[in-house]
Amino acid sequence: MRPEGLRRPMVKRRHRGMERRIALERMTSLFRLAEEEALQRHADRARRYVELARRIGMRYNARVPAAFKRSFCKKCLAFLLPSVSARVRVGRGRVVVTCTACGAVQRYPYRREQTARRAARARRQ
């Protein structure tokens, strides 16, 4: 039991939801800035914006927005723009994106073929 005169001051609580929402706004604006800089051929500045956006996401445990998830190189953090900083090839059920800065290759499934395959399986069962 504490005497009434020895109360602890109220500690300000952190609002995680609000922090994450603000972090997502900042990440989105940084990715948009990175896109503008990449269009103007300022690769270093675009890379820095991507790096800052990812760091904010890690600090506040916020995911990278889905619209920007495939728009940067996972290896060197360069902002990927087709024919500017990336080579894009489509074939064999996947999209292959090659970063021209570091040569890293990212492969993504081609959705139309997957949905057709799933529909065919459903008809067989």
N, C-alpha and C positions, 0 to 999 in steps of 0.2 A: 504494500500500500504506500502510495506517495502522498506526502503532504500537499495541500492544494497550491502552495506557492511554488512548487518545483515542477511545473508542467513543461513538457517539451514543446518547442514551437512546431507548428504544422509543416510537414514536408510537402513540397509541391510535387504532385504526381505527374508522371509522363503519360501523355495520351498517345499510345502506340498507333492507333488508327489514323490520327491526325498527322503524326510524323510520317507515316508511310504514304499518305495522300500527298503531302507536300513533297516528299522525295520523288514520287512518280511524276509530279508536275515538273520538278527540276530536271529529272532524267529526260523527259519528253522534250523540254526546251533545249537541253544540251544536244540531244540526237538531231534535232532540227537544225541547230547551228552547225553541227558536224556535217550534215548533208549539204548545207549552203557552202561551207568551206571546201568540201570535196568537189563540188561543181566548179568552184573557182580555182581548182588545182592547188589548194593549200593543204597538202596531205598531212603535214606535221600538226597543223592546228586542228584539223578534223580528228586526228588520232588522239590528241590531248582531250578534246571534248568527249570522245567515246570513253577514254580512260576515266575522266572525272565522273561521267554518268554511271559507269559500272561501280566505281568506288562508293558513290552515294547509295547505290542499290545494295551493296554489300553491308554498308554501315547500318542501314535501316531495315535490312532484311526484306527488301522489296524486289520483286522480279523485274527483269527488263521487259518493257512493254512489247506485246506480241508483234506489233507493227515494225519494231526495230530489231527483233531478235536475230533475223537472218541478214541484217544490213551491215554487219561488221565482221571482220576476220577474228576468229576465236584465238588465233595464235599471236598475231602482231597488233591487233586492235585497230587496223586500218578500216576506215569507212568504205564499204564496197559499193561502187557504182559501175554497172555494166559498161564496158568499153573505156572507162576512165581508170578504174583501179581494180577491175575484176574481169575475168573471162567467164562467160556463161555458156554452157553446152547442154542441150536437152537430148536425151535418148535412152533407150532401154529401161524405161520406167523410172528414171530419175533425172534430176537437174543437178549438174555438176558445176560448182562455182569455184574458180581458181583465183586466189589473191595474186595480183601481179607484183605486190611488194615483197612477199616472202615465199610465194609458191605453195602455200597451204591449200589443200583441196577440201571442200565441203560438199557432201552429197545429200540431196533431199529427195524423198520419194515423190513420184509424179502422181498426183491425187486422182486424176481421171481414170487411170488404169487400175488403181487400187479399188475404186468404187465399182468399176465394171467387174472386177474379179470377185468382189464380195457379193455382188448381185447374182453372178453366175453360181456361186456356192450356195446361196440361199435358194435358188431355183432347183438345184440338185437335191436338196434335203427335203 
